[in-house]
């Protein structure tokens, strides 16, 4: 195989020389081990292994090689990944360098500690390379007090409903520049990254209220708050399921994130009433990085910051819990409702702090804490809303913790009125079922309402309004409002926020039996019946798929695609989600339309690793770099 590359400057320049026969001539100045590294067929063998063998053998060889690299120190590890990222064209050079500079040390630390062949190493192969199957769940029967009274969910009171607002993933970009280039090669555009991106120098100028290739300008955020005040002036309270910071993950900092978080919560405070917030994966610096308390206190700054901003609505006692691990429990002051906000980042596959020598069963003790809070609420006769950022059935939720949480939700299903999440940027739902075999109308227990995003990167800017029983706090209807960016007056006169659809009006007449009573709850059984409609009615399913992006993209989805989508709706436990790791998934997803990137939680670092098994030649790039480091190749 013909070799031609220049290694990292900090390692010394070792350029390949090509002989007259087209074969590589080994450069001068290499020791014997480096010569072996340079001429062996390691990259070819690993490539063939991972392309033809379904086992983890190819991944474990790669992992052992990266472990050797990490043992040389963070700097060598970071430089190598930066070079692979740039030469594999995963992202622009500044994005590669910045992201890996921030997140690389956490991965290097994990690799130094991981045991090859361990459960952690299997998780690494699934998460970063799309190799191996999801490892088996470590069985744990979560200790919960028994329900001797066999409580049942309360029936609707029939009283006039209250209204609750839900918005998510606002991703406000304070550096958004009107008139700058809206068509670029970075994770987000609408910034003057280069001179050619400057206003009046681009053929694709960004409008004042946002573009689908960009995060939300402040004008769009402000417009949504004004729309909520106008359309829902009598809202009882608001649920915000996280993600304030924009997607420029390669140049975040403590100061930048802190300023953004404080600013957005101050705007919410000025425009809205009570706001119950939760920690998004983008709030931390580096992105996704929430360190469990048993590992260290690197996340204390973000916990303290969020606790301080939330305290105006949840009180100092609840804020003190948030300062410990980013979660809290608080009583709604005007009704018999408790709001429990989970830090779902402690269950998130994109949080590299979770890749420990032995995977943590209950990071920061949050599951045990949740049981205590739910049991106290049950004894007090309170109803409970659970809110969080990532849905517990998301494919990036670790199966173990999702399984344990599912046990808890099952046990307290008579107390939990509903659950609310964001993160996916899409308008959808998930259903929790009892542990009885099969998923049916009869054993559907709890609905997770997954809210659409404000950021237009994944669809039309949107928020939801729930009609809620004022006694049971059951959700009676869910109405999505959106701003149509295709309107000819969108950029000139500003967003016009209008009703997009009502769940009860849209799906109620289609189910068997129909649900049209204004006072009836949208039960989990109702939502299961909706999924049965999707199985039988392709038109209804197509309309649902269009609503995912609030009318922006109409994907073609039939057969296996439709079955998979319905499977995910029936999977508030991630192990049930029908998701199978695929070779190089992170790289291929990263290379798709920018609108798909964050929905799948794919980081630049994950995509860089994934490129090694997805893009032919990337392994050879890595091998040539490792020559200069004298790293032993495994596999």
Secondary structure, 3 states (H helix, E strand, C coil): CCCCCCCCHHHCCCCCEECCCCCEECCCCCCHHHHHHHHCCHHHHHHHHHHHCCCCHHHHHHHHHHHHHHHCCHHHHHHHHHHHHHHCCCCCHHHHHHHHHHHHHHHHHHHHHCCCCCHHHHHHHHHHHCCCCCCCCCCCCCCCCCCCCCCCCCCCCCCCCEEEEEEECCCECCCCCCCCECCCCCCCCCCCCCHHHCCCCCCCECCCCCCCCCCECHHHHHHHHHHHHHHCCCEEEEEECCCCECCCCCCCCHHHHHHHHHHHHHHHHHHCCCEEECCCCCCCCCCCCCCCCCCCCCCHHHHHHHHHHHHHHHHHHHHHHHHHHCCEEEECCCCCEEEEECCHHHHECCCHHHCCCCCCCCHHHHHHHHHHHHHHHHHHCCEEEEEEEECCCCCCECHHHHHHHHHHHHHCCCCEEEEEEECCCCCEEEEEECCCCCCCCCCEEEEEEECCECCHHHCCCEEEEEEECCCCCCEEEEEEEEECCCCCCHHHHCCCEEEEEEHHHHHHHHCCCCCCCCCCCCCHHHHHHHHHHHHHCHHHHHHHHHHHCCCCCCCCCCCHHHHHHHHHHCCCCHHHCCCCCCCCHHHHHHCCCHHHCHHHCCCHHHHHHHHHHHCCCHHHHHHHHHHHHCCCCCC
